[in-house]
Amino acid sequence: MNTINFEELNKSLVNLKIQADIVKDSIIIMNNLVTNNINTGAGIWDGPSASAYKTKWNSLNEELPTFIDDFRKQADNLELFINNMKNTEE
């Protein structure tokens, strides 16, 4: 017989949402560091290699919101599953 521990599922759901927010915040911080410190003329890291890195970062940074959305979609999917299973169990 299958059993579902809704309390543990809810803990996982909350954790997944928290981790998604942490990832989002970390990416924002990383982007700010790259934007403010690389190839800005401030002397931290300038020149062709900095320009190449920043170009690659900017390309990656365009994709990162999708990555964060995927985390949130998984949280939404888990929440929907929990609610459907609760309704089935009742």
Summary of the structure (lengths in Angstrom):
residues: 90
radius of gyration: 20.0
end to end distance: 16.5
largest distance: 65.3
contacts: 208
relative contact order: 0.15
helix: 82%
strand: 2%
